[in-house]
């Protein structure tokens, strides 16, 4: 929800971009801190716009 994209899209980003933060797992649920996600968005400003428009 924080990035405005689905978990599936996040997994695809993680597979395509080795610099996407690795999740911590709570059971089977992947989780990221807001700090990790903010740092990734800061490093990829053009992608942030594209991600939000590709729903």
ABEGO torsion letter per residue (X at the ends): XAAGBBAAAAAAAAAABAABBBBBBBEABBBBBAAAAAAAAAABAAAAAAAAAAX
